[in-house]
Amino acid sequence: MPEAQRGWHPILTAFEPKPGEWWLKTPNGETYAFLTILRRGDEIGYRAVSYAERPEDRKYLGYYRRLFAAAEDVHDRYVRATSAPKKVPQR
């Protein structure tokens, strides 16, 4: 399915403070990750890092060839990390 037909996507709520940089935010406006465009010769990609107040506390999350894939993967990681663990039924 083409990306434009998917409906909601985390990139739609990203803040773009300057060209080539996106801040992924929670519904209450807290930043949880940064995406930055990288150019390596003719290749263009996106670097993802977690948000932390101090830059040295940020964690590298990955390198992606597509912006939508980067935003989707980072958002899914955030949701999993902040969700309550699933309860396993006891037998």
Residue pairs with C-beta under 8 A, 6 or more apart in sequence:
3 9
3 68
9 68
9 71
9 72
10 24
10 71
10 72
10 74
10 75
11 22
11 67
11 68
11 71
11 72
13 24
13 25
13 27
14 22
14 23
14 24
14 25
14 35
14 71
15 22
15 23
15 25
15 31
16 22
16 23
17 23
20 36
20 37
21 34
21 35
21 36
21 37
22 34
22 35
22 36
22 67
22 71
23 31
23 33
23 34
23 51
24 31
24 32
24 33
24 34
24 35
24 71
24 74
24 75
24 78
25 31
25 32
26 32
31 51
32 50
32 51
32 74
32 78
33 48
33 49
33 50
33 51
33 61
33 74
33 78
34 48
34 49
34 51
34 58
35 46
35 47
35 48
35 67
35 70
35 71
35 74
36 46
36 47
36 49
37 44
37 45
37 46
37 67
38 44
38 45
38 46
38 47
38 63
43 65
44 65
45 63
45 64
45 65
46 63
46 64
46 65
46 66
46 67
46 70
47 60
47 62
47 63
48 60
48 61
48 62
48 63
48 64
48 70
48 73
48 74
49 58
49 59
49 60
49 61
50 58
50 59
50 61
51 58
52 58
52 59
61 73
61 74
61 77
62 70
62 73
62 74
64 70
64 73
